[in-house]
Amino acid sequence: MQPEQTPLPSNLQDYPEDLIMVDLRPRTFGTTIIQQRAQFLDLRIQHNRYTKQVSAILNVLVLSYSTTAEGGYGELLPAEYQRAEPVPLVADNNCVVDLATGKPYSVRTGWPNAEGMTWEEQMEASSKSLMFQGKYFKMIMKTQQVPIEPMIIGFILDADDPAVNKFG
């Protein structure tokens, strides 16, 4: 027997609980093509007071689907074909964004480029206005009224970019 639920006050507005779902690029395994969607779970901001690093951690659940004959989304695949754990997407000092667009500009690498420049030197030499991605998230939260859902969707799509390939 379920406990009786207390009715909500009549002046409490109900907000639709639509899930944020983002279609990802199809993945190919041999001759099998799998369709994927990312479902937003949560977002949290962390600030390490010792290193001064700001991190935005967005967790998504990646769901896998069969592919229809037309190349669309088919049935949700059984549990054994699903990722068991959420995928964390981290915006921090390992990525810089173009301040004009908010899009990732470069992800930190441990290797110098062809000219022998470190990642930090390459970022310093860029003519673009750049900012660490974690600090960018915090700046937006403090200085602008930004609809969060489009920002979350954009962040997931950026992670699905072939250059980042977070869900591959």
Secondary structure, 3 states (H helix, E strand, C coil): CCCCCCCCCCCCCCCCCCCCEEECCCEEECCEEEEEEEEEEEEEEEECCCCCCEEEEEEEEEEEEEECCCCCEEEECCHHHCCCCCEEEEECCCEEEECCCCCEEEECCCCCCCCCCCHHHHHHHCCCCEEEHHHHHHHHHHHCCCCHHHHHHHHHHHHHCCCCCCCC
